[in-house]
Structures are given as structure tokens and as C-alpha cells.
Amino acid sequence: MNAFPDPRDGDPAKDLERMNTLLSEWAARSATDSAALIDRFEELGYPVRGKSEDEIAEILRQPPSRPRRT
């Protein structure tokens, strides 16, 4: 899988979906080692505390499920 959109592909929606998947997986890997990142995701409305890397990635692929805490 190429991490960068291919302009020849001609389907921006697929490119966006692919990039979102890659970013959510990267963020989930990073969050498993960072309490501060877990806290930040929670503040942004993503319920990730206590979740596995795969669960966090799936949660981050979706819009926040709670209001943002300030």
C-alpha cells in the first residue's frame, strides 16, 4: 500500500480513506506508548482509554463520539 495518494488513481475519496486509515493506525500505535496522547484523544471526544491498538485505530477512523472537553 502506498502511503501517498496517486494522482492517476482519479478517486480522491479513496485517497482520503486510505490516508485516514494510515493515520489512524499510526496514531493508535503512538497512543499505546503515550499516556499524554491518550489524554488528548479523550479530551477531543475519542473514548480510547483502556482500548487495544486495533480498537483505538477503529475509534479514530470515526468522528468523535463525545463532545470535546476544554
Secondary structure, DSSP 8 states (H G I E B T S, - for coil): --SS--TTT--HHHHHHHHHHHHHHHHHHHHTT-HHHHHHHHHTT---TT--HHHHHHHHTS--SS----
